[in-house]
Amino acid sequence: MYLDYWVMFAAYYAALVMGVFAFAHALSQRADAYTAAERMTKPAWLGITGGGAFALLLFHPFSAGAMFWLAGLVAVTVYVVDVRPRLIEIQRGPRW
């Protein structure tokens, strides 16, 4: 086996874990926090992260559906990088 195979193997499982985490986090948050954070609604993010996690599970980066795997990766990454920190900040309240 070559190094690029092992890197993509690790990326596949890391992305799958991130997808499941993003869906679980979106599921556990209050619905009003999404509107307070000026993001889409909770059902919208549940659909996006759930669909992304499902695409990460169903497709593989080396398969014919690599485009769908990449789209799922982008969807859950947007949630983890953009929406999740804003929700945590909103629910925590002012720091002072």
C-alpha positions as CSV (number, residue, x, y, z in Angstrom):
1,M,0.0,0.0,0.0
2,Y,1.1,3.6,-0.6
3,L,1.1,6.5,1.7
4,D,-1.7,8.3,-0.2
5,Y,-4.0,5.3,0.4
6,W,-3.4,5.5,4.2
7,V,-3.9,9.2,4.3
8,M,-7.3,8.9,2.5
9,F,-8.2,6.0,4.7
10,A,-7.6,8.1,7.8
11,A,-9.4,11.1,6.2
12,Y,-12.4,8.9,5.5
13,Y,-12.8,7.8,9.1
14,A,-12.0,11.2,10.5
15,A,-14.7,12.8,8.3
16,L,-17.2,10.1,9.3
17,V,-16.6,10.8,13.0
18,M,-16.9,14.5,12.3
19,G,-20.1,14.0,10.5
20,V,-21.7,12.0,13.3
21,F,-20.4,14.5,15.8
22,A,-21.9,17.4,13.8
23,F,-25.3,15.7,13.6
24,A,-25.3,14.8,17.3
25,H,-24.3,18.4,18.3
26,A,-27.0,19.9,16.0
27,L,-29.6,17.6,17.5
28,S,-28.7,18.5,21.1
29,Q,-28.9,22.3,20.7
30,R,-31.9,24.5,21.5
31,A,-34.0,25.5,18.5
32,D,-34.0,29.2,19.5
33,A,-30.2,29.3,19.6
34,Y,-30.1,29.0,15.8
35,T,-32.3,32.0,15.2
36,A,-30.5,34.0,17.9
37,A,-27.2,33.2,16.2
38,E,-28.7,34.4,12.9
39,R,-28.1,31.0,11.2
40,M,-30.7,28.8,9.5
41,T,-33.2,26.9,11.6
42,K,-32.5,23.8,13.6
43,P,-34.4,21.5,11.2
44,A,-32.4,22.9,8.3
45,W,-29.1,22.2,10.0
46,L,-30.3,18.7,11.1
47,G,-31.0,18.0,7.5
48,I,-27.7,19.3,6.3
49,T,-25.6,17.6,8.9
50,G,-27.7,14.4,8.7
51,G,-27.4,14.3,4.9
52,G,-23.7,15.1,5.1
53,A,-23.1,12.3,7.6
54,F,-25.1,9.9,5.5
55,A,-23.1,10.8,2.4
56,L,-19.9,10.4,4.3
57,L,-21.0,6.9,5.4
58,L,-22.4,5.8,2.0
59,F,-19.6,7.0,-0.3
60,H,-15.9,6.7,-0.3
61,P,-13.3,9.2,-1.6
62,F,-12.0,6.5,-4.0
63,S,-15.4,5.5,-5.3
64,A,-17.5,6.8,-8.2
65,G,-19.5,8.9,-5.6
66,A,-16.4,10.8,-4.4
67,M,-18.2,14.1,-5.4
68,F,-21.0,13.2,-2.9
69,W,-18.5,12.3,-0.2
70,L,-16.8,15.7,-0.7
71,A,-20.1,17.5,-0.6
72,G,-21.0,15.8,2.7
73,L,-17.5,16.7,4.0
74,V,-18.1,20.4,3.1
75,A,-21.5,20.4,4.7
76,V,-20.4,19.1,8.1
77,T,-17.2,21.2,8.1
78,V,-19.3,24.3,7.6
79,Y,-21.4,23.4,10.6
80,V,-18.4,22.5,12.8
81,V,-16.3,25.6,11.8
82,D,-19.0,28.3,11.5
83,V,-22.3,27.4,13.2
84,R,-21.1,25.4,16.2
85,P,-18.9,28.1,17.7
86,R,-21.6,30.7,17.2
87,L,-24.2,28.5,19.0
88,I,-21.8,27.9,21.9
89,E,-21.1,31.6,22.1
90,I,-24.8,32.5,22.1
91,Q,-25.8,29.9,24.7
92,R,-22.9,30.8,27.0
93,G,-23.9,34.4,27.2
94,P,-21.7,37.4,27.9
95,R,-18.3,36.6,29.2
96,W,-18.3,39.4,31.7
